[in-house]
Amino acid sequence: MEMNDILVINPGSTSTKIAVYRYCSESNGPAPLLEENIVHDDEIINAFPNVAAQKNYRKDMILDFLRRSFYDFKRLSAVVGRGGMVYGLSGGGYQVNEKLCDRMASPDIPQHASSLGALLAFAIAEPLHVPSYIYDSTMGCDLLDTVKVTGIAEIEKYGATHLLNSRAQAMIHAASLGRAYRSMQFIVCHMGGGITVNAWKDGKVIDVASYDDGPMAPERSGGVPLLLFQKLCFDGRHTQADIEALISGKGGLYSYLGTKDCREVERRIAEGDTYAKMIYEAMALQIGKAIAGLSCTLKGQVDFIILTGGIAYSALLTDMIRAYCGHIGEIVVMPGEREMEALAAGALRMLQGEEEAKRY
């Protein structure tokens, strides 16, 4: 019975989720053998000059956990990490090389913990002489040329979305129907601290409503009126850092209600807070409008609309979204996220030759 172990690494801002998935020929897919969420000290993380500088610190903590778990490294067939914020990547998997690592470590790309996925995977896999991969990078979209046009010639739209979980949920739903997901057209809305909506055709994201041009989210502004926004930028009261925080971190629900926790918002609504209800419904409306807009890119041919992510557990929110855009297509609620499982499954497909690993 052939076995493959895959080490999965999913770095967050102050934590690193890791898991060892084992696949054998008699199983339906990779199953977790070991799992751990390594929480890092804020002071230590903040002391590093940039994200890439955290590589050795996080690598040592990963290897220490595996050793303490008495894991036999000889069983490892591959290491896969979450993809980072590199422009120009397509969806799917890449085999990590030094060139990709150099790009992930560059100060020219957005400083995001996901970029550590490639660096950590490569650093652990190379001494073991096994391949390292990333899968479904955050910016791994295949936008249509017409979608990239913004209205300002110097600025081209790029795709930034929750690609990893969105593909995983679309594949799971298609499989439940006995259909090939690449033959279907989906709109997938991932709802967490940030909300992104994407249009899928032929297994690729061809359009996206992202955190800076899509619906507002618990902590992100989404798209805002440009004339009003430019006045805010030049009013003499806001620094560039202030503006960036309003876009991502202090925007959305937090800007209006002082909380990023949808459970707290719903508690207020249940207690009769009409303002909280109006703001919450405004977010649902913006999500519905984003879904409706992306249906145009698919020319109205939408097989399913999938609502996923942590706040898809909220029946209040999903019911409001359904009221606004349920006429576009059947809405399927698939709450939570499957990022670790999706990374393991993507790596396995590349190991078994079912999917070709791209080269950067």
Residue pairs with C-beta under 8 A, 6 or more apart in sequence:
1 24
1 25
1 26
2 24
2 25
3 22
3 23
3 24
3 75
4 22
4 23
4 24
4 30
4 77
4 78
4 348
4 351
5 20
5 21
5 22
5 23
5 33
5 75
5 76
5 77
6 20
6 21
6 22
6 23
6 30
6 76
6 77
6 78
6 79
6 80
6 344
6 347
6 348
6 351
7 18
7 19
7 20
7 66
7 76
7 78
7 79
7 80
7 121
7 124
8 17
8 18
8 19
8 20
8 21
8 80
8 81
8 340
8 343
8 344
8 347
9 16
9 17
9 18
9 62
9 79
9 80
9 81
9 82
9 116
9 117
9 120
9 121
9 124
10 16
10 17
10 18
10 81
10 82
10 117
10 339
10 340
10 343
11 17
11 58
11 81
11 82
11 113
11 114
11 116
11 117
11 120
12 113
13 45
13 113
14 39
14 40
14 42
14 45
15 37
15 38
15 39
15 40
16 37
16 38
16 40
16 58
16 61
16 62
16 116
16 120
17 35
17 36
17 37
17 38
17 339
17 340
18 34
18 35
18 36
18 37
18 38
18 62
18 65
19 32
19 33
19 34
19 35
19 36
19 340
19 344
20 32
20 33
20 34
20 35
20 66
20 71
20 76
21 30
21 31
21 32
21 33
21 340
21 341
21 344
21 348
22 30
22 31
22 32
22 33
22 75
23 29
23 30
23 31
23 344
23 348
29 341
29 345
29 348
30 341
30 344
30 345
30 348
32 340
34 66
34 69
34 71
35 340
36 65
38 58
38 61
38 62
38 65
40 57
40 58
40 61
44 57
45 54
48 54
48 57
50 107
50 111
51 111
51 112
51 113
51 115
51 116
52 104
52 105
52 115
52 116
52 119
54 116
55 105
55 116
55 119
55 120
55 123
56 123
58 116
58 120
59 120
59 123
59 124
62 120
62 124
63 124
66 73
73 128
76 125
76 128
76 130
77 130
77 351
78 125
78 130
78 131
78 132
78 133
78 347
78 350
78 351
79 120
79 121
79 122
79 124
79 125
79 128
79 130
79 131
79 132
79 133
80 93
80 121
80 132
80 133
80 134
80 135
80 343
80 344
80 346
80 347
81 96
81 116
81 117
81 118
81 119
81 120
81 121
81 132
81 133
81 134
81 343
82 114
82 117
82 134
82 135
82 164
82 339
82 343
83 89
83 94
83 114
83 117
83 118
83 134
83 135
83 136
83 137
83 138
83 139
83 140
83 163
83 164
84 104
84 109
84 112
84 114
84 115
84 116
84 117
84 118
84 134
84 137
84 138
85 109
85 110
85 112
85 114
85 115
85 137
85 138
85 139
85 160
86 100
86 103
86 104
86 109
86 115
86 137
86 139
86 360
87 109
87 139
87 158
88 139
89 137
89 139
89 140
89 360
90 140
90 141
90 142
90 204
90 358
91 136
91 137
91 140
91 141
91 142
91 163
91 167
91 203
91 204
91 205
92 135
92 136
92 140
92 346
92 355
92 358
93 133
93 134
93 135
93 136
93 346
93 347
93 349
93 350
93 355
93 357
93 358
94 100
94 133
94 134
94 135
94 137
94 357
94 358
94 359
94 360
95 131
95 132
95 133
95 350
95 357
95 358
95 359
96 118
96 121
96 122
96 125
96 132
96 133
96 134
97 122
97 359
97 360
98 122
99 360
100 118
100 122
100 134
100 360
101 118
101 119
101 122
103 109
103 360
104 115
104 116
104 118
104 119
105 115
105 119
109 115
112 138
114 137
114 138
117 134
118 132
118 134
121 132
121 133
121 134
122 132
124 132
125 131
125 132
126 132
131 350
131 351
131 357
133 346
133 347
133 350
133 357
135 164
135 342
135 343
135 346
135 347
136 163
136 164
136 167
136 342
136 346
137 163
138 160
138 161
138 162
138 163
139 158
139 159
139 160
140 159
140 163
140 205
141 158
141 159
141 160
141 161
141 163
141 198
141 204
141 205
141 206
141 208
142 159
142 204
142 205
142 206
143 157
143 158
143 159
143 205
143 206
143 207
143 208
144 206
144 207
144 297
147 157
147 206
147 207
147 297
148 156
148 157
148 158
149 156
149 157
150 156
150 157
157 213
159 198
159 205
159 208
159 210
160 196
160 208
160 210
160 211
160 212
161 190
161 196
161 197
161 198
161 205
161 208
161 210
162 190
162 192
162 194
162 196
162 309
162 337
163 198
163 205
164 339
164 342
164 343
165 190
165 308
165 309
165 337
165 338
165 339
165 342
166 188
166 190
166 196
166 198
166 200
166 205
166 306
166 308
167 200
167 203
167 342
168 338
168 339
168 341
168 342
168 345
169 188
169 306
169 308
169 334
169 338
170 181
170 184
170 186
170 188
170 200
170 306
171 181
172 334
172 338
173 181
173 186
173 304
173 306
173 332
173 334
174 180
174 181
174 184
175 181
181 200
181 203
182 202
182 203
184 200
184 303
184 304
185 199
185 200
185 201
185 298
185 301
185 302
185 303
186 199
186 200
186 302
186 303
186 304
186 305
186 306
187 197
187 198
187 199
187 200
187 291
187 294
187 295
187 298
187 302
187 304
187 305
187 306
187 328
187 329
188 197
188 198
188 200
188 305
188 306
188 308
189 195
189 196
189 197
189 198
189 287
189 290
189 291
189 305
189 306
189 307
189 308
189 309
189 321
190 196
190 197
190 308
190 309
190 337
191 217
191 287
191 307
191 308
191 309
191 310
191 311
191 312
191 317
192 217
192 218
192 309
192 310
192 311
192 337
193 217
193 218
193 219
193 220
193 260
194 211
194 217
194 218
194 219
194 220
194 248
195 211
195 214
195 215
195 216
195 217
195 220
195 222
195 283
195 287
195 309
196 208
196 209
196 210
196 211
196 214
197 208
197 209
197 214
197 215
197 287
197 290
197 291
197 294
198 205
198 207
198 208
198 209
198 294
199 205
199 206
199 207
199 208
199 294
199 295
199 297
199 298
200 206
201 298
206 297
207 294
207 297
208 214
208 294
209 215
209 223
209 290
209 293
209 294
211 217
211 220
211 221
211 222
211 247
211 248
212 220
212 221
212 222
212 223
212 247
212 248
213 222
213 223
214 222
214 223
214 286
214 290
215 222
215 223
215 283
215 286
215 287
215 289
215 290
216 222
216 251
216 252
216 253
216 282
216 283
216 286
217 251
217 252
217 253
217 283
218 252
218 253
218 254
218 260
218 261
218 262
218 311
219 248
219 249
219 250
219 251
219 252
219 253
219 254
219 260
220 247
220 248
220 249
220 251
220 252
221 246
221 247
221 248
221 251
221 252
221 255
222 251
222 252
222 286
232 238
232 243
232 246
233 243
238 246
245 251
246 255
252 260
252 283
253 259
253 260
253 262
253 265
253 279
253 280
253 283
254 260
256 279
257 265
257 268
257 276
257 279
259 265
262 280
262 311
262 314
262 317
265 276
265 279
265 280
266 280
266 314
266 316
268 276
269 276
269 277
269 280
269 316
280 316
280 317
280 320
281 320
283 317
284 317
284 320
284 321
284 323
284 324
285 320
285 324
287 321
287 324
287 325
288 321
288 323
288 324
288 325
289 324
289 325
291 305
291 321
291 325
291 328
292 324
292 325
292 328
295 302
295 328
295 329
302 328
302 329
303 329
303 330
304 329
304 330
304 331
304 332
305 325
305 328
305 329
305 330
305 331
305 332
306 331
306 332
306 333
306 334
307 318
307 321
307 331
307 332
307 333
307 334
307 335
308 333
308 334
308 335
308 336
308 337
309 335
309 336
309 337
310 335
310 336
310 337
311 317
312 318
312 333
312 334
312 335
312 336
313 335
313 336
318 331
318 333
321 331
322 331
325 331
346 355
349 355
350 356
350 357
